[in-house]
Amino acid sequence: MSTVKAAAVQISPVLYSRAGTVEKVVNKIRELGAKGVQFATFPETLIPYYPYFSFVQAPYQMGKEHQRLLNEAVTVPSAETDAIGAAAREANMVVSIGVNERDGHSLYNTQLLFDADGRLIQRRRKLTPTYHERMVWGQGDASGLRAVDSAVGRIGQLACWEHYLPLARYALIADGEQIHSAMYPGSFAGPLFAEQTEINVRQHALESACFVVVATAWLDPEQQARIAADTGGPIGPISGGCFTAIIDPDGRIVGEPLRSGEGEVIADLDLSLIEARKRLMDARGHYSRPELLSLRIDRSQTAYVHDVGAPGEGRAAESANGPTQV
């Protein structure tokens, strides 16, 4: 495609409800499809909700909330992922969305990418949970640290502070991403977090010479009050921090970003702007110096068990992380 209509979606979860949040997401996909949107990014771990409790509770206090999140998390595949895939197919839309993924009794910050035919074409886990998040999520591997071909172009995905990892970003740059899906929690850490998010994604657009579609979530006042009551924590740390926007390959904001409330930023992405930018600076081509600087990536899937002496000796057992592409 030469032009892609994209949407960055700022949306609230249905707090504490996997089923409610999935239904809300499915309805939003249908709504965007009726507007002709071809690609949409939803926020980090939107389903069922970001673990805000882990930022306002001490570790020894968070057992109840951690268990509640585990109970409402998403398994992949499942009826929930089937429903999102069906909505993407119905809308003829490529959809990038963040979920809390349950694998056994562990949780992961996972990004799912559905093609316009409804197929799940990428499932990747955040490489390193950030600060307080380490009490909630396990670590991902680099099997999903790649761009993926879709109906609208080559898509790369990263979650939140993974954008502070230059080598992780360069892995996607080198893989030729055209559209970058950036997910952040939103309603988190106040105005400074929003400012830092903007710097993060605009710099990546410049370095990658791609479009960035960035989405943050929104907590309304009632949801903030509910979380504060349930955790005994303050409302301040789960306020502000929203920056939902679309950035072009020159690092410019397209349209008006969302900093509060629910809604979406919709814009046409003229993919020819990528070539125009890369003619000046191609970080994976003429502006690189691979004989001096290069990146080594281990994209093998993490395995918990290696059978030695069994049939297929030396081959890792199938990873619980599952296939990157389905």
N, C-alpha and C positions, 0 to 999 in steps of 0.2 A: 504494500500500500504506500502511496505517496503522502496521504494525509490520514490521520487517525483522530477520531473524536474521543477524548479522554476525560475522565472524571476523577478528581480527588475527593473522597467522601469523608466528611466529618459527621460522626454519628455516635449516639449513646448506646451502650449495651442495654439489654433488659437485665438489670442487675440480679445476679445470682441465678440466672436461668439460661441454660444452654438452649432449650427448645424455643424460648421466647426470643432470644437474640438471633438464632438461625432464621426464625420466621421473619423477623424484622429485616435481616440482610436479604433474604429471598425477595421480599416485597420491594426493597430498594433497588435490587438488580432489575426487577421487572420495570420499575418506574424509570430507571435510567435507560433501559432498552427502548422504551417508548419515546425517549428523547433522542434516540439515534446514537447513544454512547456505545463505543466499540471496545473500550478498555477502561477498567475502574480499579483503583486502589482503595482498600479499606484499612483501618488502623491495626496497629500491633495488638495481638492477642485479644481482639475484639470479642471473640467467642470463647468462653461466656463473658469474660471481662478481664481487664488487666489486674494483677494482684496488688492493688493499692495498699492493702492491709500490711504488706511486707515493708512498706516505707514508713508506716506510722506506729507499728507495734514492735516491741522487743522480740527477738527470736523465741524466747521461752513462752511468750504469750500467744503466738500465732497458730498454735496447733489446730484450733477449731476452724479458723478461716482457711487455713491450708487444706484441711480435709474437705471443707465445703467446695473449694475450687477443684480439688481432685475429683469429687463426685460429679461435678458439672462439666468437666473437661471433655474434649472431643477425641475419639479414637479414629484412626485413619487406616482403611476406609470405614465408613459407617453410614447409617441412614442420614446423618447430618451432612456429610460430605456429598452424598448422593443428591440431596436436596439442593445444595448450592450448585453442583454440576448441572443438574437439570434446569435450574434457573438461568445459568450462563448459556446453556444450549438454547433455551427458549428465547432469550434476549439476543442471541448471536453475539455474545460479548466475552472478551477475555477478562477474567476476574482474579485479582491478587488480594488475598485476605490473610490476616493473622489469627491464629488460634492457640489456645492452651491445649497441647496434645498430650493425651494420656497413653503411656506405653507401659503396661503392667501396673506398677504402683509408683511410677515416676512421671513427672511432668516436664514438658519441653515447650519452649517458645518456638512455634513452628509457623512458617509461611507456606501457604498453599497457592498454587497457580493453576487455574482452570482455563483451558482453551475455549474458543468460541463454540466448539462442538460438545462441550461439557466434560471432556476428558481431563483428569488430573495429570498435568504434565510436569509439575515439580512440587516436591515436598522437601523443604529444607529447615534445619533447626539452627537457631541462633548459636553462633560459635561459643561465646562466653557470656553468660548472664551477667548483668551489671550490678555491682555493689550489693544492695539488699536483695536483688533478684536471685542471688546464688543460694538463698535459703529455700527457694521455691522450685527453680528449674535446673535440670541437668544440662550438660554441655552438648553441643552439636558437633558434627564433623564437617569436613570440607567436601563431602560428596555432592552437596547442593550448591557449592560455591562456583556457580557457572551461570552463564546466560543461556536462555532456552528459546528456541524458535517457536513462534505462535502465529495465529492468524493475523495479528497486527504488527508483527516484527519480532525482533530479538529482545527478550525481556530479562533483566537482572533484578534480584531482590536482596535487600538488606534490612535489618531491624535495628532501629534506634542507634545506640552507641557503637554498633558495628561500623557506622560511618566515621568513627574516630580511628579505625584501623586502616591505615593507608594501603597495606598489602592486600587486605580483603577487598577493598575497593578496586585496587589495580587488577585483581584477578578477574573482575567483571569488565573492567575497561579492556583488558587484553583479550577477553572473550567476545568483544564486539557488541556489547549491549547498545540498543537503540533507545529503549525506554527503560528507565530505572524506577522500580517501585520501592519507595522508602516509607517505612511504617514507624510511628512513634506512639507512646501511650496517650498523650494529651491529658488535660486536667491534672497536670503534674508539675510541681516544682516552680511554678510562677513564671513571670515574664522573662527572666533570664534564660530559662529552658527554651522558651519559644525563640528568643534571639539566637541562641546557639544552634537550634534546629535549622533556622533559616541560613545561617552561615554554613553549616554542614552540607545542606543539599545544594545550595548555589555553587559552592566550591566543587562539589562532585560533578555537577552539570558542566562546569567549565573544563575540568580535567578529563572527563569522559567524553565530552562533546556529544552528550545525549540529552534527551528530555528526562526530567525527574518529576514524577507524580508522587507527592508526599501527603500522607493522611495521618491525622491525629484524632483521637476519640474525644468525647465531650461528656462530662458529668453534669447533670442539672443540679440545682440547689438541693432538691429532695434526695437525690442519690448521694450527694456529698454528706448531707446530714445523716443518712442511713449508715454510711460507712463509718462516720465519726462515732455514731452511737454504738455500732457493733464492735468497734475496735478500741474505743476509749481514746482515740487519737484526735489531733486537731484537724480542722478543715483546710488551713492554709497550705500545707504541703500537697494537697490534692486539688489545687486550684490553678487556673491559668495554664501556661505552657502549651497552648494550642497554636499550631501553624500548619494549616492545610492549604496546599498551593500546587501550582504547576510551574516548572522552571524550564526555560528553553536552553539550547546548547551554548548560548552566549552568557548564561548565568542570570538572565533577566526573568523576573516574575511575570507570568502571563495572567492578566486579569487581576482580580482583587482577592488576596488570601483571606481565609477564614481564621479568626482568632477567638471566636466564641460562638456558642450555639451550634445547632445542627444545620447541615446543608451540604452543598458540594460546589466545587470549582470545576467548570466544564470549559474545555478549550480544544481547538483543532491543532494537532501537532503536525507541522509541515516537516516531514522527515528529510526534505532536501536541505534543511538548515544544518543537519548533521554533516553533510558533505562540505558545505560552505565553511563550517567551523574547522573540520579536520584538514581542509586544504591548508589552513594556517598553522594548526597544531594538532598532530595526530600522535597521542601518547602511546599508541600501540604500533606505530609505524615510523614515519620519518623523524619524529621528535624523540624517539627512544634511542638508547645506547645499550643494546643487549650485551655487547661484549664487555661492558663495564658494570651494568646493573641488570639483574634478572631476578625473577621470582620462581621459587620452587614450591609446588603445591602437592600435597598428598590428598588425592581425591578418593582414596579407598574408603569404603564404608566401615565404620567402627563395628567390631565383632566382640561379643562378650565371651565367646567360647571358641577355642581352636582345638579341633580334634587331631591329636597326633597318633599316628599308627592306624587310624581308621581308614576306610575307603576314601580315596582322594586326599591322601596324607599331605598335610601342610596347607590345605585349603581351609580358609576360615569358614566357620558355620555362618549361615545366613544371618545378617544383622537384624536386630530388632528395629533399627532405623528404617528398614524397608527400602524399596527402590526409590531413587531420586526421580526417575521418570517412569510413568506407568502407561 
